[in-house]
Amino acid sequence: MPSPQDLSLIADIGGTNARFGLCNTEGGLVTHVEVLKCADFAGPTEAAAAYLEKISPAAPVRRAAFCVASPVTADQVTLTNHPWSFSIGGVRSGLALQHLTVINDFRAIALAVPRLTGKDLTPIGGGTVNPNAPIAVIGPGTGLGVALLVPGEQPSSWLPVSTEGGHVTLAAATSREAAMIDDLRSLYGHVSAERVISGSGLVTLYEALCRLDGKAAPDNLAPAGVTAAALDGSDPVAMETLTMFAALLGTVAANLCLSTGAQGGLYIGGGIIPKLGHGFPAETFRKRFEDKGRFSDYLAAIPTHVITAEYPAFTGLQALLLAEQHIGGT
């Protein structure tokens, strides 16, 4: 049983929620998990302080690892889909931490993948893992996260690669998709994958399909409303939206695997697909994923999985803290 001094603070900060927990670096359970709304706090320092005040750890927490839904290239970090902008050093000082590491959220999920077990994953389709090839991770949530794992020099070692692959230009595979993208291009100019394959993208896609059909979209439409109407079969536009969403995710995921040689598998995380469960049009996704002409066999050999673990980023942050401990991080 770890002593209170062994505990570290971990946080998964997205565009909507900030998830906090306490962990030890030896792979034990994450405890005292709390989910806070980012909109309720001025920044991560205030959110983390409120969390620590609520749980009252037995000893001051001096080490922390956060992952955030944004690029992390310098001390100043600005979330892509939320107004928070903060200094890593400022958060460290504000929380009286001796050590704080901040990484991209999908880098954390990528670090988790080798540590996930069968109970944490739902397979889609067939394929066989090539253990010596890169692994790709993708996931729609508030945005569209993308990361890679590249095999390291040592056996069973992996190097995570953060990317901003969610902002690639969205490509159409059907005339209907092309018309939808043309419609959005008239509004936004550049149409990225994230523009459509994300929580807000469900609404964006629904509204575009309504415009194409000369229909008026409901006011105050929310992503959850689109998926609910699709799953209960009450709204044909919502049903088409969810089907097209899955197909477009298949296109982007296949392009990612082709571009990176990710024959080690593709793993889908984020806040949307795992929650849909059996409601996710998995066959549509997989059919589009494999639909690449001469390279269809190449993609058919790549296994795809949905990550169903509740907090996979926490697993990755634990792995990060352990690695830092082994190389003498303080």
ZIPE-V419168 format. One record per residue. N is the residue number from 1. RES is the residue in one letter. SS is DSSP state (alpha for helix, beta for strand, coil for the rest). OMEGA is omega in whole degrees, 0 to 359 (999 if undefined). NEAR is the number of other ideal C-beta (glycine too) atoms within 12 Angstrom. Layout:
((N,RES,SS,OMEGA,NEAR) (N,RES,SS,OMEGA,NEAR))
This chain:
((1,M,coil,182,10) (2,P,coil,174,19) (3,S,coil,179,11) (4,P,alpha,182,19) (5,Q,alpha,181,15) (6,D,alpha,188,23) (7,L,coil,176,32) (8,S,beta,176,43) (9,L,beta,175,47) (10,I,beta,182,45) (11,A,beta,175,51) (12,D,beta,189,51) (13,I,beta,180,47) (14,G,coil,180,44) (15,G,coil,181,33) (16,T,coil,185,28) (17,N,beta,171,31) (18,A,beta,182,41) (19,R,beta,182,37) (20,F,beta,175,42) (21,G,beta,173,38) (22,L,beta,180,37) (23,C,beta,165,37) (24,N,coil,188,27) (25,T,coil,183,27) (26,E,coil,175,18) (27,G,coil,178,18) (28,G,coil,181,20) (29,L,coil,171,19) (30,V,coil,183,33) (31,T,beta,175,25) (32,H,beta,180,26) (33,V,beta,177,25) (34,E,beta,177,26) (35,V,beta,181,24) (36,L,beta,177,30) (37,K,beta,179,18) (38,C,alpha,183,32) (39,A,alpha,182,20) (40,D,alpha,186,17) (41,F,coil,181,24) (42,A,coil,182,20) (43,G,coil,183,32) (44,P,alpha,178,43) (45,T,alpha,181,31) (46,E,alpha,180,23) (47,A,alpha,180,37) (48,A,alpha,179,42) (49,A,alpha,178,26) (50,A,alpha,178,24) (51,Y,alpha,182,33) (52,L,alpha,177,31) (53,E,alpha,182,16) (54,K,alpha,186,17) (55,I,alpha,177,22) (56,S,coil,179,14) (57,P,coil,186,27) (58,A,coil,178,16) (59,A,coil,179,17) (60,P,coil,177,18) (61,V,coil,185,37) (62,R,coil,180,22) (63,R,beta,180,34) (64,A,beta,172,43) (65,A,beta,179,47) (66,F,beta,166,49) (67,C,beta,188,49) (68,V,beta,180,47) (69,A,coil,179,51) (70,S,coil,171,37) (71,P,coil,175,28) (72,V,coil,184,29) (73,T,coil,182,15) (74,A,coil,181,14) (75,D,coil,181,17) (76,Q,beta,183,19) (77,V,beta,177,32) (78,T,beta,180,24) (79,L,coil,183,32) (80,T,coil,186,30) (81,N,coil,177,32) (82,H,coil,184,30) (83,P,coil,182,15) (84,W,coil,171,33) (85,S,beta,189,20) (86,F,beta,174,37) (87,S,beta,178,20) (88,I,alpha,178,31) (89,G,alpha,178,18) (90,G,alpha,177,21) (91,V,alpha,179,35) (92,R,alpha,179,28) (93,S,alpha,183,15) (94,G,alpha,180,22) (95,L,coil,179,34) (96,A,coil,180,19) (97,L,coil,172,30) (98,Q,coil,184,18) (99,H,beta,175,27) (100,L,beta,173,41) (101,T,beta,178,36) (102,V,beta,180,40) (103,I,beta,175,40) (104,N,beta,185,41) (105,D,alpha,180,54) (106,F,alpha,168,49) (107,R,alpha,178,41) (108,A,alpha,179,45) (109,I,alpha,177,48) (110,A,alpha,178,48) (111,L,alpha,181,42) (112,A,alpha,191,42) (113,V,alpha,181,40) (114,P,coil,182,30) (115,R,coil,179,28) (116,L,coil,179,32) (117,T,coil,182,15) (118,G,alpha,181,11) (119,K,alpha,181,11) (120,D,alpha,190,25) (121,L,beta,171,27) (122,T,beta,182,26) (123,P,beta,172,23) (124,I,beta,179,34) (125,G,coil,184,29) (126,G,coil,181,18) (127,G,coil,180,26) (128,T,coil,181,16) (129,V,coil,167,26) (130,N,coil,187,19) (131,P,coil,181,18) (132,N,coil,183,19) (133,A,coil,177,26) (134,P,coil,175,34) (135,I,beta,178,41) (136,A,beta,178,44) (137,V,beta,180,50) (138,I,beta,179,50) (139,G,beta,173,46) (140,P,beta,173,46) (141,G,coil,171,42) (142,T,coil,172,35) (143,G,coil,176,39) (144,L,beta,182,46) (145,G,beta,179,51) (146,V,beta,176,48) (147,A,beta,180,46) (148,L,beta,164,36) (149,L,beta,180,41) (150,V,beta,180,24) (151,P,beta,178,25) (152,G,coil,182,16) (153,E,coil,180,10) (154,Q,coil,178,8) (155,P,coil,178,10) (156,S,coil,175,12) (157,S,coil,186,18) (158,W,beta,176,32) (159,L,beta,179,20) (160,P,beta,178,36) (161,V,beta,175,27) (162,S,beta,177,32) (163,T,coil,170,30) (164,E,coil,183,25) (165,G,alpha,177,35) (166,G,alpha,183,41) (167,H,alpha,173,25) (168,V,coil,179,26) (169,T,beta,181,22) (170,L,coil,180,38) (171,A,coil,178,24) (172,A,coil,174,25) (173,A,coil,179,26) (174,T,coil,179,19) (175,S,alpha,178,11) (176,R,alpha,177,22) (177,E,alpha,179,32) (178,A,alpha,178,20) (179,A,alpha,178,19) (180,M,alpha,180,38) (181,I,alpha,176,34) (182,D,alpha,178,19) (183,D,alpha,181,25) (184,L,alpha,178,32) (185,R,alpha,179,20) (186,S,alpha,180,15) (187,L,alpha,191,16) (188,Y,alpha,187,19) (189,G,coil,178,11) (190,H,coil,177,16) (191,V,coil,180,30) (192,S,beta,174,29) (193,A,alpha,181,39) (194,E,alpha,179,40) (195,R,alpha,184,37) (196,V,alpha,186,45) (197,I,coil,180,48) (198,S,coil,179,40) (199,G,alpha,178,38) (200,S,alpha,179,28) (201,G,alpha,175,40) (202,L,alpha,179,45) (203,V,alpha,178,30) (204,T,alpha,180,35) (205,L,alpha,179,46) (206,Y,alpha,182,40) (207,E,alpha,178,31) (208,A,alpha,179,37) (209,L,alpha,175,36) (210,C,alpha,180,26) (211,R,alpha,179,21) (212,L,alpha,182,26) (213,D,coil,179,19) (214,G,coil,180,9) (215,K,coil,175,17) (216,A,coil,177,12) (217,A,coil,177,27) (218,P,coil,175,18) (219,D,coil,174,10) (220,N,coil,179,10) (221,L,coil,180,27) (222,A,coil,179,18) (223,P,alpha,180,34) (224,A,alpha,178,20) (225,G,alpha,178,25) (226,V,alpha,182,38) (227,T,alpha,180,36) (228,A,alpha,180,22) (229,A,alpha,177,27) (230,A,alpha,185,32) (231,L,alpha,179,23) (232,D,coil,176,15) (233,G,coil,185,14) (234,S,coil,186,15) (235,D,coil,181,24) (236,P,alpha,179,18) (237,V,alpha,177,33) (238,A,alpha,179,35) (239,M,alpha,177,25) (240,E,alpha,180,31) (241,T,alpha,182,41) (242,L,alpha,178,40) (243,T,alpha,179,34) (244,M,alpha,177,40) (245,F,alpha,180,46) (246,A,alpha,180,39) (247,A,alpha,180,37) (248,L,alpha,175,47) (249,L,alpha,177,48) (250,G,alpha,177,41) (251,T,alpha,183,37) (252,V,alpha,180,44) (253,A,alpha,179,48) (254,A,alpha,177,36) (255,N,alpha,178,30) (256,L,alpha,181,40) (257,C,alpha,177,39) (258,L,alpha,184,25) (259,S,alpha,186,19) (260,T,alpha,183,29) (261,G,coil,187,24) (262,A,coil,178,42) (263,Q,coil,175,27) (264,G,coil,177,32) (265,G,coil,175,41) (266,L,beta,182,50) (267,Y,beta,184,48) (268,I,beta,177,48) (269,G,coil,180,48) (270,G,coil,188,42) (271,G,coil,186,38) (272,I,coil,188,37) (273,I,alpha,179,41) (274,P,alpha,181,28) (275,K,alpha,179,25) (276,L,alpha,179,31) (277,G,alpha,181,15) (278,H,alpha,177,15) (279,G,alpha,177,26) (280,F,coil,180,32) (281,P,coil,187,30) (282,A,alpha,180,28) (283,E,alpha,177,18) (284,T,alpha,178,29) (285,F,alpha,186,38) (286,R,alpha,178,33) (287,K,alpha,179,25) (288,R,alpha,179,34) (289,F,alpha,183,43) (290,E,alpha,187,32) (291,D,coil,183,24) (292,K,coil,174,25) (293,G,alpha,183,12) (294,R,alpha,181,9) (295,F,alpha,177,20) (296,S,alpha,180,18) (297,D,alpha,178,14) (298,Y,alpha,182,22) (299,L,alpha,178,36) (300,A,alpha,180,22) (301,A,coil,182,26) (302,I,coil,178,40) (303,P,coil,176,32) (304,T,beta,182,45) (305,H,beta,167,39) (306,V,beta,177,39) (307,I,beta,182,44) (308,T,coil,175,27) (309,A,coil,187,26) (310,E,coil,183,23) (311,Y,coil,183,36) (312,P,alpha,179,44) (313,A,alpha,178,52) (314,F,alpha,178,41) (315,T,alpha,178,36) (316,G,alpha,179,44) (317,L,alpha,174,48) (318,Q,alpha,179,37) (319,A,alpha,178,37) (320,L,alpha,180,39) (321,L,alpha,179,41) (322,L,alpha,179,27) (323,A,alpha,179,23) (324,E,alpha,179,23) (325,Q,alpha,182,22) (326,H,alpha,179,13) (327,I,coil,174,10) (328,G,coil,176,8) (329,G,coil,180,19) (330,T,coil,999,14))
